[in-house]
């Protein structure tokens, strides 16, 4: 089989934007409709500053983007390492 390497930066940005927007929208839903407040409080314990407010949603986007960016970069790097090691086997 022919496996190809992942573009680490592209995956990191894609995951960062996706997760950041998800957190941002969750914060806005909590702010506007008072829904999922328990989930927002739970995530806010890890993402310090994330609250069901507009500013809290922006903070959540920034922290969520950074979190998923780093995770995506690490994931793609590990995948590429494994592909290189087992490519000829």
N, CA, C and O atoms as a MOPAC input file, in Angstrom:
PM7 MOZYME 1SCF
protein

 N      0.83000 1    -1.18700 1     0.00000 1
 C      0.00000 1     0.00000 1     0.00000 1
 C      0.87000 1     1.24400 1     0.00000 1
 O      1.98500 1     1.24800 1     0.52100 1
 N      0.34300 1     2.27800 1    -0.58500 1
 C      1.07800 1     3.53000 1    -0.67900 1
 C      0.42900 1     4.57200 1     0.23400 1
 O     -0.60900 1     5.14200 1    -0.10100 1
 N      1.04200 1     4.80800 1     1.37200 1
 C      0.53400 1     5.80200 1     2.31000 1
 C      1.25300 1     7.12100 1     2.08100 1
 O      2.44100 1     7.14200 1     1.75900 1
 N      0.54000 1     8.20300 1     2.24500 1
 C      1.14100 1     9.51300 1     2.06800 1
 C      1.20500 1    10.24200 1     3.39800 1
 O      0.40500 1    10.00900 1     4.30400 1
 N      2.18000 1    11.12700 1     3.48300 1
 C      2.33300 1    11.92800 1     4.69300 1
 C      1.22100 1    12.96900 1     4.77500 1
 O      0.65900 1    13.39500 1     3.76600 1
 N      0.92700 1    13.36000 1     6.00100 1
 C     -0.02400 1    14.43700 1     6.24200 1
 C      0.71800 1    15.77000 1     6.28300 1
 O      1.86700 1    15.83900 1     6.71900 1
 N      0.06200 1    16.80200 1     5.83500 1
 C      0.58100 1    18.14900 1     5.99700 1
 C      0.25900 1    18.56800 1     7.43100 1
 O     -0.89400 1    18.85300 1     7.75600 1
 N      1.27300 1    18.60200 1     8.27800 1
 C      1.04300 1    18.83500 1     9.70500 1
 C      0.41000 1    20.19500 1     9.97200 1
 O     -0.49500 1    20.30500 1    10.80000 1
 N      0.86900 1    21.21500 1     9.29000 1
 C      0.33200 1    22.55400 1     9.52500 1
 C     -1.11700 1    22.65200 1     9.06200 1
 O     -1.94000 1    23.26200 1     9.74500 1
 N     -1.44200 1    22.06500 1     7.91900 1
 C     -2.81500 1    22.12400 1     7.41800 1
 C     -3.77600 1    21.39800 1     8.35600 1
 O     -4.86300 1    21.90200 1     8.64000 1
 N     -3.38500 1    20.22200 1     8.83800 1
 C     -4.24500 1    19.49500 1     9.77200 1
 C     -4.40100 1    20.26400 1    11.07000 1
 O     -5.50200 1    20.34300 1    11.61500 1
 N     -3.31900 1    20.82900 1    11.56900 1
 C     -3.37200 1    21.57800 1    12.82100 1
 C     -4.30400 1    22.78500 1    12.69200 1
 O     -5.10100 1    23.04600 1    13.59300 1
 N     -4.21400 1    23.50800 1    11.60200 1
 C     -5.08000 1    24.67600 1    11.40700 1
 C     -6.54000 1    24.24700 1    11.24500 1
 O     -7.43600 1    24.86200 1    11.82100 1
 N     -6.77700 1    23.19700 1    10.46400 1
 C     -8.14600 1    22.72900 1    10.25200 1
 C     -8.80500 1    22.29200 1    11.56000 1
 O     -9.95200 1    22.64500 1    11.83000 1
 N     -8.08100 1    21.53000 1    12.36200 1
 C     -8.63900 1    21.09800 1    13.64300 1
 C     -8.80900 1    22.27400 1    14.59900 1
 O     -9.79500 1    22.34400 1    15.33300 1
 N     -7.85100 1    23.19300 1    14.59000 1
 C     -7.94400 1    24.36300 1    15.46100 1
 C     -9.15000 1    25.22700 1    15.14400 1
 O     -9.87600 1    25.64200 1    16.04700 1
 N     -9.36400 1    25.49700 1    13.86900 1
 C    -10.50500 1    26.32000 1    13.46900 1
 C    -11.82200 1    25.60600 1    13.77000 1
 O    -12.76300 1    26.22100 1    14.27300 1
 N    -11.88900 1    24.31600 1    13.46600 1
 C    -13.12400 1    23.56200 1    13.70000 1
 C    -13.48300 1    23.53000 1    15.18200 1
 O    -14.61900 1    23.82300 1    15.55300 1
 N    -12.52800 1    23.17800 1    16.02100 1
 C    -12.79700 1    23.08900 1    17.45900 1
 C    -13.03100 1    24.48000 1    18.05000 1
 O    -13.91100 1    24.65100 1    18.89400 1
 N    -12.25800 1    25.46800 1    17.61900 1
 C    -12.44200 1    26.82500 1    18.11800 1
 C    -13.82400 1    27.36700 1    17.79400 1
 O    -14.47000 1    27.97800 1    18.64500 1
 N    -14.28400 1    27.14200 1    16.55400 1
 C    -15.62800 1    27.59800 1    16.18300 1
 C    -16.71000 1    26.85900 1    16.96000 1
 O    -17.72500 1    27.44700 1    17.33100 1
 N    -16.49400 1    25.57900 1    17.20300 1
 C    -17.45200 1    24.81700 1    17.99900 1
 C    -17.58800 1    25.36600 1    19.40600 1
 O    -18.69800 1    25.50200 1    19.92000 1
 N    -16.47400 1    25.67700 1    20.02200 1
 C    -16.48800 1    26.25300 1    21.37100 1
 C    -17.11900 1    27.64200 1    21.33800 1
 O    -17.89700 1    27.99300 1    22.22500 1
 N    -16.78500 1    28.43300 1    20.31600 1
 C    -17.34500 1    29.77600 1    20.17400 1
 C    -18.87100 1    29.72300 1    20.05100 1
 O    -19.58300 1    30.46700 1    20.72400 1
 N    -19.36000 1    28.83600 1    19.18600 1
 C    -20.80700 1    28.71300 1    19.00000 1
 C    -21.48000 1    28.20200 1    20.26500 1
 O    -22.57300 1    28.65300 1    20.60700 1
 N    -20.85100 1    27.27600 1    20.95800 1
 C    -21.39300 1    26.78900 1    22.22000 1
 C    -21.53700 1    27.93200 1    23.22100 1
 O    -22.55700 1    28.04100 1    23.90200 1
 N    -20.52100 1    28.77800 1    23.30800 1
 C    -20.59800 1    29.91900 1    24.20900 1
 C    -21.70500 1    30.88500 1    23.83200 1
 O    -22.40100 1    31.40300 1    24.70500 1
 N    -21.87500 1    31.13400 1    22.53600 1
 C    -22.94500 1    32.03200 1    22.08700 1
 C    -24.32200 1    31.44200 1    22.35300 1
 O    -25.24500 1    32.16400 1    22.73100 1
 N    -24.46900 1    30.12800 1    22.15700 1
 C    -25.74600 1    29.49000 1    22.46600 1
 C    -26.07500 1    29.59500 1    23.94800 1
 O    -27.22400 1    29.83400 1    24.32000 1
 N    -25.07800 1    29.41900 1    24.78100 1
 C    -25.29700 1    29.57600 1    26.21100 1
 C    -25.65900 1    31.00600 1    26.57900 1
 O    -26.49700 1    31.23600 1    27.45100 1
 N    -25.03500 1    31.95400 1    25.92300 1
 C    -25.28000 1    33.37100 1    26.19800 1
 C    -26.68000 1    33.79100 1    25.73800 1
 O    -27.40800 1    34.44400 1    26.48400 1
 N    -27.05200 1    33.41900 1    24.52000 1
 C    -28.31900 1    33.87400 1    23.94500 1
 C    -29.52800 1    33.06700 1    24.39300 1
 O    -30.60600 1    33.62500 1    24.59900 1
 N    -29.35400 1    31.74400 1    24.54700 1
 C    -30.50500 1    30.88000 1    24.81100 1
 C    -30.45800 1    30.17800 1    26.16600 1
 O    -31.37100 1    29.42100 1    26.49800 1
 N    -29.42200 1    30.41500 1    26.93900 1
 C    -29.27200 1    29.80900 1    28.26600 1
 C    -29.38100 1    28.28100 1    28.21300 1
 O    -30.01800 1    27.66300 1    29.06600 1
 N    -28.74400 1    27.67900 1    27.19000 1
 C    -28.73900 1    26.21800 1    27.07900 1
 C    -27.31700 1    25.70500 1    27.25300 1
 O    -26.34400 1    26.41800 1    27.00700 1
 N    -27.22200 1    24.46400 1    27.67900 1
 C    -25.94700 1    23.76300 1    27.88200 1
 C    -25.00800 1    24.50000 1    28.83500 1
 O    -23.78900 1    24.47500 1    28.66200 1
 N    -25.57900 1    25.14800 1    29.82800 1
 C    -24.75500 1    25.91700 1    30.76400 1
 C    -23.86900 1    25.01800 1    31.61200 1
 O    -22.75700 1    25.40200 1    31.97400 1
 N    -24.35900 1    23.81400 1    31.93400 1
 C    -23.52300 1    22.88100 1    32.70300 1
 C    -22.29600 1    22.45500 1    31.89800 1
 O    -21.19900 1    22.35800 1    32.44800 1
 N    -22.47300 1    22.20200 1    30.60400 1
 C    -21.34600 1    21.84700 1    29.73900 1
 C    -20.36800 1    23.01100 1    29.62000 1
 O    -19.15300 1    22.81400 1    29.65200 1
 N    -20.89300 1    24.20700 1    29.48400 1
 C    -20.03600 1    25.39800 1    29.39000 1
 C    -19.24500 1    25.58900 1    30.68000 1
 O    -18.05700 1    25.91000 1    30.63600 1
 N    -19.88800 1    25.39600 1    31.82100 1
 C    -19.17000 1    25.49300 1    33.09900 1
 C    -18.08400 1    24.43300 1    33.20400 1
 O    -16.98800 1    24.70600 1    33.69300 1
 N    -18.39100 1    23.22200 1    32.74400 1
 C    -17.40600 1    22.12700 1    32.78200 1
 C    -16.20000 1    22.44500 1    31.90200 1
 O    -15.05700 1    22.30000 1    32.33600 1
 N    -16.44800 1    22.87200 1    30.68100 1
 C    -15.34500 1    23.22300 1    29.77700 1
 C    -14.59200 1    24.43500 1    30.31500 1
 O    -13.37300 1    24.52400 1    30.16800 1
 N    -15.31200 1    25.37000 1    30.93700 1
 C    -14.68700 1    26.56600 1    31.50800 1
 C    -13.70300 1    26.26600 1    32.62800 1
 O    -12.84900 1    27.09700 1    32.94000 1
 N    -13.81000 1    25.09700 1    33.23200 1
 C    -12.83000 1    24.71400 1    34.26200 1
 C    -11.47100 1    24.41900 1    33.63600 1
 O    -10.44100 1    24.58400 1    34.28900 1
 N    -11.46100 1    23.98300 1    32.37700 1
 C    -10.21400 1    23.69900 1    31.66800 1
 C     -9.79100 1    24.91000 1    30.84300 1
 O     -8.62000 1    25.29000 1    30.84300 1
 N    -10.74000 1    25.51000 1    30.14700 1
 C    -10.48100 1    26.69700 1    29.32600 1
 C    -10.80800 1    27.92600 1    30.17000 1
 O    -11.91500 1    28.46300 1    30.11000 1
 N     -9.83700 1    28.35300 1    30.94500 1
 C    -10.03600 1    29.45800 1    31.88100 1
 C    -10.48400 1    30.70800 1    31.11200 1
 O     -9.82200 1    31.13300 1    30.16500 1
 N    -11.60800 1    31.28600 1    31.52800 1
 C    -12.14200 1    32.47400 1    30.88000 1
 C    -13.29700 1    32.18400 1    29.95200 1
 O    -13.99200 1    33.10700 1    29.52600 1
 N    -13.52400 1    30.90500 1    29.62300 1
 C    -14.64900 1    30.54200 1    28.75800 1
 C    -15.92300 1    30.56200 1    29.57600 1
 O    -16.08900 1    29.79200 1    30.52200 1
 N    -16.83100 1    31.46800 1    29.19100 1
 C    -18.10500 1    31.63700 1    29.89100 1
 C    -19.18700 1    31.89900 1    28.84800 1
 O    -18.87400 1    32.22000 1    27.70200 1
 N    -20.44900 1    31.76600 1    29.23000 1
 C    -21.52700 1    32.03800 1    28.27800 1
 C    -21.76200 1    33.53400 1    28.06100 1
 O    -22.85600 1    34.04100 1    28.31100 1
 N    -20.74300 1    34.22200 1    27.60100 1
 C    -20.81300 1    35.63500 1    27.23800 1
 C    -20.10700 1    35.79500 1    25.89600 1
 O    -19.43900 1    34.87200 1    25.43000 1
 N    -20.25200 1    36.96400 1    25.27600 1
 C    -19.58000 1    37.17300 1    23.99500 1
 C    -18.06600 1    37.14200 1    24.17900 1
 O    -17.36500 1    36.47200 1    23.42000 1
 N    -17.55700 1    37.85900 1    25.17800 1
 C    -16.11600 1    37.85900 1    25.43400 1
 C    -15.63000 1    36.47300 1    25.83700 1
 O    -14.55900 1    36.04200 1    25.41000 1
 N    -16.41200 1    35.77200 1    26.65700 1
 C    -16.05300 1    34.41300 1    27.04200 1
 C    -16.00700 1    33.47700 1    25.85300 1
 O    -15.18200 1    32.56500 1    25.81000 1
 N    -16.89200 1    33.69400 1    24.88000 1
 C    -16.89300 1    32.87700 1    23.66400 1
 C    -15.64300 1    33.12800 1    22.83500 1
 O    -15.06900 1    32.19600 1    22.27100 1
 N    -15.22200 1    34.38800 1    22.76100 1
 C    -13.98400 1    34.70700 1    22.03500 1
 C    -12.78100 1    34.07200 1    22.72500 1
 O    -11.90700 1    33.50600 1    22.06800 1
 N    -12.74100 1    34.16700 1    24.04500 1
 C    -11.66100 1    33.52900 1    24.80300 1
 C    -11.68300 1    32.02200 1    24.57700 1
 O    -10.63300 1    31.40400 1    24.39800 1
 N    -12.87600 1    31.43000 1    24.58500 1
 C    -13.00400 1    30.00100 1    24.32600 1
 C    -12.51300 1    29.62500 1    22.93800 1
 O    -11.87600 1    28.58600 1    22.76200 1
 N    -12.81200 1    30.47800 1    21.93500 1
 C    -12.32400 1    30.21600 1    20.58200 1
 C    -10.80300 1    30.21200 1    20.55100 1
 O    -10.19300 1    29.31900 1    19.96300 1
 N    -10.19400 1    31.20100 1    21.17700 1
 C     -8.72900 1    31.31400 1    21.15600 1
 C     -8.07900 1    30.11200 1    21.84200 1
 O     -7.14800 1    29.50900 1    21.30800 1
 N     -8.57500 1    29.77600 1    23.01900 1
 C     -7.99300 1    28.65000 1    23.75400 1
 C     -8.29500 1    27.32700 1    23.03500 1
 O     -7.43000 1    26.45700 1    22.94000 1
 N     -9.52400 1    27.18600 1    22.53300 1
 C     -9.89500 1    25.97800 1    21.80500 1
 C     -9.07200 1    25.80500 1    20.53900 1
 O     -8.64200 1    24.69800 1    20.21500 1
 N     -8.85300 1    26.91400 1    19.81900 1
 C     -8.02700 1    26.85500 1    18.61600 1
 C     -6.61500 1    26.39100 1    18.97500 1
 O     -6.06600 1    25.49500 1    18.33200 1
 N     -6.03300 1    27.00600 1    20.00500 1
 C     -4.67000 1    26.64800 1    20.40700 1
 C     -4.59500 1    25.18000 1    20.83900 1
 O     -3.65300 1    24.47200 1    20.48200 1
 N     -5.57400 1    24.73500 1    21.59500 1
 C     -5.60600 1    23.36300 1    22.08600 1
 C     -5.65100 1    22.36300 1    20.93000 1
 O     -4.84300 1    21.43600 1    20.87200 1
 N     -6.60000 1    22.55500 1    20.01000 1
 C     -6.73800 1    21.62100 1    18.88700 1
 C     -5.59700 1    21.77100 1    17.88500 1
 O     -5.21600 1    20.79300 1    17.24300 1
 N     -5.04200 1    22.98000 1    17.73600 1
 C     -3.89900 1    23.18300 1    16.84300 1
 C     -2.72300 1    22.34700 1    17.31700 1
 O     -2.10200 1    21.63400 1    16.52800 1
 N     -2.42000 1    22.43400 1    18.59200 1
 C     -1.30300 1    21.67000 1    19.15000 1
 C     -1.57300 1    20.17300 1    19.04600 1
 O     -0.69100 1    19.40700 1    18.65800 1
 N     -2.79700 1    19.75300 1    19.39400 1
 C     -3.15300 1    18.33800 1    19.28900 1
 C     -3.07400 1    17.82500 1    17.86800 1
 O     -2.57000 1    16.72600 1    17.63800 1
 N     -3.56100 1    18.59900 1    16.90800 1
 C     -3.50200 1    18.19800 1    15.50700 1
 C     -2.08900 1    18.12400 1    14.98400 1
 O     -1.75400 1    17.22900 1    14.20800 1
 N     -1.25300 1    19.06500 1    15.40500 1
 C      0.14700 1    19.05800 1    14.99000 1
 C      0.86100 1    17.81700 1    15.52400 1
 O      1.61200 1    17.16400 1    14.79900 1
 N      0.62100 1    17.49700 1    16.79800 1
 C      1.23700 1    16.31300 1    17.40100 1
 C      0.72700 1    15.04700 1    16.71900 1
 O      1.51100 1    14.15000 1    16.40900 1
 N     -0.57700 1    14.97000 1    16.48400 1
 C     -1.16100 1    13.80200 1    15.82900 1
 C     -0.57000 1    13.58500 1    14.44100 1
 O     -0.19500 1    12.46200 1    14.10300 1
 N     -0.47800 1    14.64100 1    13.63000 1
 C      0.07400 1    14.50900 1    12.27900 1
 C      1.55300 1    14.14700 1    12.31700 1
 O      2.02500 1    13.37200 1    11.48500 1
 N      2.28500 1    14.70100 1    13.27400 1
 C      3.70800 1    14.38500 1    13.39700 1
 C      3.91400 1    12.91300 1    13.74800 1
 O      4.77400 1    12.25200 1    13.16700 1
 N      3.13600 1    12.40300 1    14.68700 1
 C      3.23500 1    10.98800 1    15.05600 1
 C      2.85100 1    10.10400 1    13.87900 1
 O      3.52200 1     9.10800 1    13.60900 1
 N      1.77700 1    10.45500 1    13.17200 1
 C      1.35300 1     9.69100 1    12.00000 1
 C      2.46500 1     9.66000 1    10.95300 1
 O      2.79200 1     8.59600 1    10.42700 1
 N      3.04200 1    10.80900 1    10.65200 1
 C      4.11900 1    10.87200 1     9.65100 1
 C      5.33400 1    10.06700 1    10.08000 1
 O      5.98000 1     9.43300 1     9.24600 1
 N      5.65300 1    10.08400 1    11.36100 1
 C      6.77200 1     9.30200 1    11.87500 1
 C      6.52000 1     7.80800 1    11.67700 1
 O      7.40200 1     7.07500 1    11.23000 1
 N      5.31300 1     7.36900 1    12.01300 1
 C      4.98200 1     5.95500 1    11.87400 1
 C      4.99000 1     5.53800 1    10.40500 1
 O      5.47600 1     4.46000 1    10.06500 1
 N      4.45400 1     6.39000 1     9.54000 1
 C      4.45000 1     6.07900 1     8.10900 1
 C      5.88000 1     5.92800 1     7.58500 1
 O      6.15000 1     5.01300 1     6.80700 1
 N      6.78900 1     6.79500 1     7.99000 1
 C      8.17800 1     6.70500 1     7.54300 1
 C      8.85400 1     5.44300 1     8.05200 1
 O      9.63400 1     4.82100 1     7.33100 1
 N      8.56100 1     5.06100 1     9.28500 1
 C      9.21100 1     3.88400 1     9.85500 1
 C      8.73200 1     2.57900 1     9.22300 1
 O      9.51400 1     1.63600 1     9.10100 1
 N      7.48000 1     2.50700 1     8.82400 1
 C      6.92200 1     1.25600 1     8.31300 1
 C      6.65600 1     1.30400 1     6.80700 1
 O      5.98100 1     0.42500 1     6.27100 1
 N      7.17300 1     2.30800 1     6.13100 1
 C      6.91700 1     2.49200 1     4.71400 1
 C      7.47400 1     1.34300 1     3.86300 1
 O      6.83300 1     0.91600 1     2.90200 1
 N      8.62900 1     0.85900 1     4.20400 1
 C      9.30200 1    -0.15400 1     3.37300 1
 C      8.99100 1    -1.57800 1     3.83500 1
 O      9.57100 1    -2.52600 1     3.30500 1
 N      8.12000 1    -1.75200 1     4.77900 1
 C      7.85200 1    -3.09300 1     5.29800 1
 C      6.58200 1    -3.66100 1     4.73300 1
 O      6.20600 1    -4.78500 1     5.06500 1

